[in-house]
């Protein structure tokens, strides 16, 4: 793989496109982390061997891609260019798929079936999970081999870099990013272009070097967007960082990524190696005077290192603790030098902004960012959609889409006809939004007003069997355990919040607890040193704001309407019981008795309230009171 010049980018693209055109079709096999755990690699290899055995390997090409997004139905194989979507593939299905390719038919039993309507869809674009998405950061998902730099280039890769290098004016690149209105996708929502401009100005005024850093470790265990983008399209991040480095004058960049992402690390290392070998990274990028290198820094996965100043300390080999926010990374960041820090998703958007122009990006979303980068929420946002929802996975949607569209259309609604109760946005320190706000637009400002946040993009859907007091306790406990402990409001405040919530869930709540929680939560938010502490009370404040009646029921009536808090519930069997003995056989403590075909009973003194009986009963005979 020899070094190339700017004029060679188009040649590499045409060569790869010509190579792909030799095949009748390409079988795009998802090899993201989720599908790999369900034998995605084995399916890929079996497809290759089956095509070879049947003499079809010169007609059909098998490509291992990154995450396709629709994790709920993996492993996935998509036949391109027709877009035929096969789901929940097993190794035993491979020969049938290959035979269908030879005959020109479809394997109907492997097609996606809508869980709500029951309708079957052959084409990927006809599936609701996909057809309301708009892809920018995830533009290459399911379409390229993430370990093949030529395939990235064939889909307009490194054209944005070529454009800024040919233009030769770094300030123009900064102005384009400002004009696009893109705000940081890592959670803070700070305008990326303003950050770049400030860092360049600080470096020039002090005659110091400037660094470019990518945060690929948001710290949120539920937010796997960064990992998936790198697994799917690592070159989009590298290209974004190259453009940013040229714009601010950086020669050295770092990607901070947690060690728990082994596949992402492997693909990132391969991408950096290939880009360096082709002369896209390193000395004299694309045979120009611009030089830039990227190194990988592996973090330990601490939640607090999602905070920018704590991340900088961790990179320097120190304990990841935040510092006062008046000291900005753009002035004193890594090694106390001016530093531009953006997350994976932000960097992945940059090449498109440059290539298609800022007006394209700014035309998507809400508000008017033409003369004010804080004027709205432009572009798209990648979300991790999980919880009590039919279609779980990774989605990218335009800013301004409603929660209802995501939950009911893309997500397919609540499983088994269940009722929606709340959705938490923004990760562990996000707020819980109730049903009455389902038609609210998703953007930075709307979520803030609703008592939640954009965060790194987690969406956790909850049904009516969710106890909101228990939810607040769960996330407060998580944040308490992840607190760096440096400042008193966060360290002691979260401890007190957790203990009070635990007491309420155990049936020992008392008058004044709700008011105490509100007052303390506000203090934690306002007095904490960093923004992680400043948002840590959102789960408490939002659940009290929208579900105060559940708190009151726990305290005044000793009742948990969701049937979650064990101290406040009992199990009993009603007259729907058929005496099938399924619950008797599964009860781990032998608390259920009764003869076959007769009404069973539960010994409340023995019952541990594990809930297994409700799971195995097919007749709704077990009640939670």
C-alpha positions in Angstrom: 0.0 0.0 0.0 2.0 3.0 -1.3 1.7 6.6 -0.3 -0.8 8.7 -2.3 -1.2 12.3 -3.1 -4.4 14.4 -3.1 -5.1 13.7 -6.8 -4.9 10.0 -6.1 -8.0 9.9 -3.8 -10.3 9.8 -6.8 -8.3 7.1 -8.5 -8.4 4.9 -5.4 -12.2 5.4 -5.2 -12.8 4.5 -8.8 -10.6 1.4 -8.6 -12.5 0.1 -5.6 -15.9 0.9 -7.2 -14.8 -0.9 -10.3 -13.8 -3.9 -8.2 -17.2 -4.0 -6.5 -19.0 -3.8 -9.8 -17.7 -7.1 -10.9 -20.0 -8.9 -8.5 -23.8 -9.6 -9.0 -24.4 -8.8 -5.3 -22.6 -8.4 -2.0 -23.6 -10.1 1.2 -23.1 -7.6 4.0 -22.7 -9.5 7.2 -22.9 -7.6 10.5 -19.7 -8.1 12.5 -20.4 -5.5 15.2 -20.0 -6.6 18.8 -23.6 -7.7 19.2 -23.7 -9.9 16.2 -20.3 -11.3 16.8 -21.5 -12.6 20.2 -24.2 -14.4 18.2 -21.6 -16.0 15.9 -21.4 -13.3 13.3 -17.9 -14.2 12.3 -18.8 -17.9 11.9 -21.7 -16.9 9.6 -19.4 -14.8 7.5 -16.9 -17.6 7.1 -19.6 -20.1 6.4 -21.0 -17.9 3.6 -17.6 -17.6 2.1 -17.0 -21.3 2.1 -20.5 -22.2 0.9 -20.2 -19.8 -2.1 -16.8 -21.3 -2.9 -18.2 -24.9 -2.7 -21.0 -24.0 -5.1 -18.7 -22.1 -7.5 -20.4 -18.8 -6.8 -17.5 -16.9 -5.2 -16.7 -15.0 -8.4 -20.3 -13.8 -8.6 -21.1 -12.9 -5.0 -18.8 -11.1 -2.5 -19.1 -11.5 1.3 -18.2 -8.3 3.3 -18.0 -8.2 7.1 -19.4 -4.8 8.2 -19.6 -2.9 11.4 -22.8 -2.7 13.5 -25.9 -2.5 11.3 -27.8 -0.9 14.2 -30.7 -3.2 14.5 -29.3 -5.2 17.4 -32.6 -6.7 18.4 -32.7 -9.0 15.3 -29.0 -9.9 14.8 -27.1 -11.6 13.4 -28.0 -9.7 10.2 -27.1 -10.3 6.5 -28.1 -7.7 3.9 -27.9 -8.5 0.2 -26.8 -5.4 -1.7 -27.7 -3.6 -3.9 -31.3 -5.0 -3.6 -31.4 -4.3 0.2 -32.8 -7.7 1.0 -32.7 -7.9 4.8 -32.2 -11.3 6.5 -32.4 -11.4 10.3 -31.6 -13.7 13.2 -29.4 -15.8 11.0 -27.9 -19.1 12.2 -25.1 -21.1 10.6 -27.6 -23.7 9.4 -29.4 -21.0 7.3 -26.3 -20.2 5.2 -26.7 -22.8 2.5 -30.3 -21.9 2.0 -29.3 -18.2 1.5 -26.6 -19.2 -1.0 -29.0 -21.5 -2.9 -31.5 -18.6 -3.1 -28.9 -16.4 -4.6 -28.2 -19.0 -7.3 -31.9 -19.4 -8.1 -32.7 -15.6 -7.8 -35.3 -16.2 -5.0 -35.8 -15.0 -1.5 -35.7 -17.0 1.8 -39.0 -15.7 3.2 -38.7 -17.3 6.6 -35.6 -15.2 7.3 -37.2 -11.8 6.4 -38.1 -9.3 9.1 -41.6 -9.6 10.6 -43.1 -6.5 12.2 -43.9 -7.4 15.9 -46.9 -5.1 15.9 -48.6 -5.4 12.5 -47.3 -8.9 11.7 -46.4 -7.8 8.2 -43.2 -9.2 6.5 -40.7 -6.9 4.9 -38.1 -7.9 2.3 -36.3 -4.6 1.8 -34.3 -2.9 4.5 -35.8 0.5 3.5 -39.3 -0.7 4.1 -38.7 -1.6 7.8 -39.8 1.2 10.2 -36.7 0.9 12.3 -34.7 2.2 9.3 -37.0 4.4 7.2 -37.2 7.3 9.6 -33.5 7.5 10.2 -31.2 10.0 8.6 -27.5 8.9 8.5 -24.5 11.3 8.7 -22.3 10.0 11.5 -23.4 6.4 10.6 -23.5 7.0 6.8 -21.4 3.9 6.1 -22.9 1.5 8.6 -23.5 -1.9 7.0 -22.1 -0.7 3.7 -18.3 -1.1 4.1 -15.7 -3.3 5.7 -14.4 -1.1 8.5 -10.9 -2.6 8.0 -10.7 -1.7 4.4 -9.6 1.8 3.8 -10.2 1.6 0.0 -13.9 0.9 0.7 -14.1 4.0 2.9 -12.5 6.1 0.1 -14.9 4.6 -2.5 -17.8 6.2 -0.5 -16.3 9.7 -0.6 -13.9 9.1 2.2 -11.1 11.7 2.7 -12.8 14.0 0.2 -13.4 16.5 3.1 -9.7 16.4 4.0 -8.7 16.9 0.4 -11.0 19.9 0.2 -9.5 21.7 3.2 -6.0 21.0 2.1 -6.6 22.2 -1.4 -8.3 25.4 0.0 -5.2 26.0 2.1 -6.9 28.2 4.6 -7.4 26.7 8.1 -9.6 29.6 9.2 -12.1 28.7 6.5 -12.5 25.2 7.9 -13.2 26.7 11.3 -15.8 29.0 9.9 -17.5 26.2 8.1 -17.8 24.2 11.3 -19.2 27.3 13.1 -21.7 28.0 10.3 -22.9 24.4 10.5 -24.1 24.9 14.1 -22.8 21.5 15.2 -22.8 21.3 19.0 -20.7 18.7 20.7 -22.4 15.2 20.7 -20.6 14.1 23.9 -23.2 15.7 26.2 -22.1 19.3 26.8 -23.6 20.6 23.6 -20.9 23.3 23.2 -20.5 24.6 19.6 -17.6 22.7 18.1 -16.5 25.5 15.8 -16.2 28.0 18.7 -14.1 25.5 20.6 -11.8 25.1 17.7 -11.4 28.8 17.2 -10.7 29.4 20.9 -8.0 26.7 20.9 -6.3 28.1 17.8 -6.4 31.6 19.3 -4.9 30.4 22.6 -2.1 28.5 20.9 -1.2 31.4 18.7 -1.3 34.0 21.5 1.0 31.8 23.7 3.1 30.4 20.8 2.4 26.9 22.0 1.5 23.6 20.4 -2.1 22.6 20.3 -3.5 19.0 20.6 -6.6 17.3 19.2 -8.3 14.6 21.3 -11.1 12.3 20.6 -13.1 11.0 23.6 -14.1 7.5 22.7 -14.9 6.7 26.4 -18.1 8.5 27.4 -18.1 6.5 30.7 -21.7 5.5 30.3 -22.0 1.7 30.2 -25.3 1.9 28.4 -24.1 4.4 25.7 -22.3 2.2 23.1 -22.5 4.7 20.3 -18.9 5.7 20.3 -17.7 2.1 20.3 -20.1 1.2 17.5 -19.1 4.1 15.3 -15.4 3.2 15.6 -16.2 -0.5 15.0 -18.3 0.5 11.9 -16.4 3.4 10.4 -13.1 4.3 12.1 -11.8 6.3 9.1 -14.7 8.8 9.5 -13.3 9.7 13.0 -9.7 9.8 11.7 -10.7 12.1 8.8 -12.6 14.4 11.2 -9.6 14.6 13.5 -7.3 15.4 10.5 -9.6 18.2 9.4 -9.7 19.5 13.0 -6.0 19.3 13.4 -5.4 21.2 10.1 -7.9 23.9 11.2 -6.3 24.5 14.7 -2.7 23.8 13.7 -2.2 20.6 15.7 0.5 18.0 14.8 -0.4 15.4 17.4 -3.7 13.8 18.3 -5.0 11.2 20.7 -8.0 8.9 20.9 -9.0 8.1 24.4 -10.8 4.7 24.4 -11.7 2.3 27.2 -9.9 -1.1 27.3 -13.3 -2.9 27.4 -13.8 -2.2 23.7 -11.3 -4.7 22.2 -12.9 -4.9 18.7 -13.1 -1.1 18.4 -9.4 -0.9 19.4 -8.4 -3.6 16.9 -10.2 -1.8 14.0 -9.0 1.6 15.1 -5.3 0.4 15.2 -5.8 -1.1 11.7 -7.3 2.1 10.4 -4.5 4.3 11.8 -1.9 1.8 10.4 -3.5 1.8 6.9 -3.9 5.6 6.8 -0.3 6.1 7.8 0.9 3.6 5.2 -1.0 5.5 2.5 0.4 8.8 3.6 -3.0 10.1 4.9 -1.5 10.2 8.4 2.0 11.1 9.5 4.6 13.4 7.9 3.5 15.4 4.9 -0.2 14.3 4.7 -1.1 13.5 1.1 2.2 15.0 0.1 1.5 18.5 1.5 3.2 20.5 4.2 0.7 19.4 6.8 1.8 16.7 9.2 -0.4 14.9 11.9 -0.2 11.7 13.9 -2.8 9.9 16.0 -2.0 7.8 19.0 -4.4 5.6 21.0 -4.7 6.1 24.8 -6.5 3.3 26.6 -8.5 4.3 29.6 -9.9 2.2 32.5 -13.6 3.0 31.8 -14.2 5.3 34.8 -17.5 7.2 34.4 -15.9 10.4 35.7 -13.4 10.4 32.8 -16.3 11.3 30.5 -15.7 14.8 32.0 -13.2 16.7 29.9 -10.7 17.8 32.6 -10.8 14.4 34.3 -10.0 12.8 30.9 -7.0 15.1 30.5 -5.7 14.2 33.9 -6.1 10.5 33.1 -4.3 10.9 29.8 -1.4 12.4 31.7 -1.2 9.4 34.0 -2.9 10.9 37.0 -6.1 10.1 38.8 -9.1 11.1 36.7 -10.5 14.0 38.8 -12.2 17.1 37.4 -11.0 20.6 38.0 -12.8 23.9 38.3 -14.6 24.7 35.0 -13.3 28.2 34.7 -10.0 26.6 33.5 -10.9 25.6 29.9 -9.2 22.8 28.0 -9.0 25.0 24.9 -6.5 27.0 26.9 -5.0 24.5 29.4 -5.8 21.0 28.5 -3.5 18.0 27.8 -0.1 18.8 29.2 -1.5 22.2 30.1 -1.5 23.1 26.4 -4.5 24.3 24.3 -6.6 21.2 23.5 -9.6 20.5 21.3 -11.6 17.7 22.8 -14.6 16.3 20.9 -16.3 12.9 21.1 -16.4 10.2 18.4 -19.8 11.2 16.9 -18.8 14.9 16.6 -15.6 14.0 14.7 -17.5 11.6 12.5 -19.8 14.4 11.4 -17.0 16.8 10.4 -16.0 15.3 7.0 -19.7 15.6 5.8 -19.9 19.2 7.0 -16.8 20.1 5.0 -17.6 18.1 1.9 -21.3 19.0 1.6 -21.0 22.4 3.1 -22.2 23.9 6.4 -25.6 24.9 4.9 -26.5 21.2 4.3 -25.9 20.3 8.0 -27.5 23.5 9.3 -30.6 22.8 7.3 -31.3 19.6 9.4 -32.7 20.0 12.9 -34.3 22.8 14.9 -33.7 26.5 15.4 -31.7 28.9 13.3 -27.9 28.6 13.6 -27.1 30.9 10.7 -25.8 33.7 12.8 -25.7 32.1 16.2 -24.1 28.6 16.8 -26.2 28.5 20.1 -29.4 29.2 18.1 -30.6 25.6 17.8 -29.7 22.0 17.4 -28.6 21.3 13.8 -27.8 18.0 12.2 -28.6 14.5 13.4 -28.0 12.6 16.7 -27.1 9.0 17.3 -29.0 7.3 20.1 -28.8 3.9 21.8 -32.4 2.8 22.0 -32.9 0.1 24.7 -35.3 -1.0 27.5 -39.0 -2.0 27.2 -39.2 -1.6 23.5 -39.6 -4.0 20.6 -36.8 -2.7 18.4 -33.6 -2.1 20.3 -30.4 -0.9 18.7 -28.5 2.1 17.4 -30.4 4.8 15.6 -29.5 8.1 13.9 -32.3 10.6 13.6 -32.6 14.3 12.7 -32.7 16.8 15.6 -36.3 17.8 16.1 -37.8 14.3 15.7 -40.3 13.6 18.5 -40.0 11.0 21.2 -43.2 9.4 20.0 -41.7 8.9 16.5 -38.7 7.2 18.0 -40.6 5.0 20.4 -43.6 4.1 18.3 -42.3 4.1 14.8 -38.6 3.3 14.9 -38.8 1.4 18.2 -42.0 -0.4 17.3 -43.7 0.4 20.6 -43.8 -1.5 23.9 -43.6 -5.3 23.7 -46.7 -7.4 24.2 -49.0 -4.4 23.9 -47.6 -2.9 27.1 -48.1 0.7 28.2 -45.4 3.3 27.9 -44.5 5.0 31.2 -41.3 7.0 30.8 -38.1 7.4 28.9 -34.8 8.3 30.3 -32.5 10.3 28.0 -28.8 11.2 28.4 -27.4 8.2 30.3 -27.3 7.7 34.1 -27.5 11.4 34.9 -30.3 12.1 32.5 -33.9 12.7 33.5 -37.0 10.6 33.1 -39.7 12.0 30.7 -43.3 10.9 31.0 -46.0 10.0 28.5 -47.4 13.6 28.4 -44.2 14.8 26.7 -44.1 12.2 24.0 -44.7 14.8 21.3 -41.8 16.9 22.5 -39.0 17.5 19.9 -35.6 16.1 20.7 -33.0 18.8 20.8 -30.5 20.2 23.3 -32.8 22.9 24.6 -36.1 21.0 24.8 -34.5 18.2 26.8 -32.9 20.7 29.2 -36.3 22.4 29.8 -37.9 19.0 30.5 -35.4 18.3 33.2 -33.3 15.9 31.3 -30.4 16.2 28.9 -29.0 15.1 25.5 -26.0 13.5 27.2 -24.1 11.0 25.1 -27.3 9.7 23.6 -28.8 6.9 25.7 -32.6 6.3 25.5 -34.0 3.9 28.0 -37.7 3.1 27.6 -39.8 2.0 30.6 -43.2 0.4 30.8 -45.9 0.5 33.5 -44.1 -2.2 35.5 -41.3 0.2 36.3 -41.1 1.9 39.7 -39.9 5.4 39.3 -38.6 5.7 42.9 -36.6 2.5 42.3 -35.3 4.0 39.0 -34.1 7.1 40.8 -32.4 5.0 43.5 -30.7 2.8 40.9 -29.1 5.6 39.0 -28.2 7.6 42.1 -26.5 4.5 43.4 -24.6 4.2 40.2 -23.5 7.8 40.2 -22.5 7.6 43.8 -20.2 4.6 43.1 -18.7 6.4 40.1 -18.2 9.8 41.9 -14.5 10.7 42.1 -15.2 12.0 45.6 -13.2 15.2 45.1 -16.0 17.7 46.1 -18.3 17.5 49.1 -21.7 18.3 47.4 -21.4 15.3 45.0 -19.7 12.9 47.4 -21.8 13.5 50.5 -25.0 14.7 48.6 -25.3 11.5 46.5 -24.7 9.4 49.6 -27.6 11.1 51.4 -29.8 10.9 48.4 -29.2 7.2 47.9 -29.8 6.4 51.5 -33.1 8.3 51.6 -34.3 6.7 48.4 -33.3 3.3 49.7 -35.3 3.9 52.9 -38.4 4.9 50.9 -38.1 1.8 48.7 -37.9 -0.4 51.8 -41.1 1.1 53.2 -39.5 3.3 55.8 -40.2 6.7 54.2 -41.5 9.5 56.3 -43.1 12.9 55.9 -40.7 15.5 54.6 -38.5 13.0 52.6 -39.7 14.3 49.3 -39.0 17.9 50.2 -35.6 16.9 51.6 -34.7 15.1 48.4 -35.7 18.1 46.3 -33.6 20.5 48.4 -30.6 18.3 48.5 -30.7 17.4 44.8 -30.8 21.1 43.9 -27.8 21.7 46.1 -25.8 18.9 44.5 -26.6 20.2 41.1 -25.6 23.8 41.8 -22.6 23.3 44.1 -20.7 20.3 42.5 -17.4 21.0 41.0 -18.0 19.5 37.6 -20.9 19.0 35.2 -21.2 15.3 36.1 -22.1 16.3 39.7 -24.1 19.2 38.2 -26.4 16.7 36.5 -26.2 13.8 38.9 -29.5 14.8 40.6 -31.5 14.7 37.4 -32.9 11.2 38.0 -34.2 12.3 41.4 -35.6 15.7 40.4 -37.2 14.5 37.2 -39.0 11.6 38.9 -40.3 13.8 41.7 -41.4 16.4 39.1 -43.4 13.9 37.0 -44.1 11.0 39.3 -44.5 12.6 42.7 -47.6 10.5 43.4 -45.5 7.3 43.4 -43.2 8.8 46.0 -46.3 9.7 48.1 -47.7 6.2 47.7 -44.5 4.7 48.9 -44.3 6.9 51.9 -47.9 7.4 53.0 -49.6 4.2 51.8 -46.7 1.7 51.9 -47.5 0.9 48.3 -45.5 0.3 45.1 -47.9 0.3 42.2 -45.4 -1.2 39.8 -44.8 -4.2 42.2 -41.1 -3.7 42.2 -40.1 -2.7 45.8 -40.1 -6.0 47.7 -40.8 -4.6 51.1 -44.1 -3.1 49.8 -45.6 -6.0 48.0 -46.9 -9.5 48.5 -47.7 -12.3 46.1 -51.0 -14.2 46.0 -52.7 -16.6 43.6 -56.2 -15.8 42.3 -59.0 -18.1 40.9 -57.5 -18.0 37.4 -55.2 -20.7 38.6 -55.7 -24.0 36.7 -53.4 -26.0 38.9 -50.8 -26.6 36.2 -48.1 -26.7 38.9 -45.6 -24.7 36.8 -45.1 -22.2 39.6 -44.7 -25.1 42.2 -41.9 -26.6 40.1 -40.0 -23.4 39.6 -40.3 -21.8 43.1 -36.8 -21.9 44.6 -37.9 -21.9 48.2 -40.9 -24.2 47.9 -43.3 -21.5 49.1 -46.1 -22.6 46.7 -48.3 -25.6 47.4 -51.4 -27.2 45.9 -52.6 -30.3 44.1 -52.6 -30.7 40.4 -55.7 -29.1 38.8 -56.6 -27.3 42.0 -56.1 -23.7 43.3 -52.5 -23.2 44.6 -51.5 -21.0 47.5 -48.4 -19.0 48.5 -46.9 -19.2 52.0 -46.0 -15.5 52.6 -43.6 -16.4 55.3 -41.5 -18.5 53.0 -41.9 -16.3 49.8 -38.8 -14.3 49.0 -40.6 -12.3 46.3 -38.3 -13.3 43.5 -41.1 -13.1 40.9 -40.4 -16.4 39.2 -44.0 -17.5 39.7 -45.3 -14.5 37.7 -42.9 -15.2 34.9 -43.8 -18.9 34.5 -47.6 -18.5 35.0 -49.4 -18.5 31.6 -52.8 -17.7 33.1 -52.2 -14.4 34.9 -53.1 -16.2 38.1 -50.2 -14.7 40.2 -51.0 -11.2 41.6 -48.7 -8.7 43.1 -50.5 -6.7 45.8 
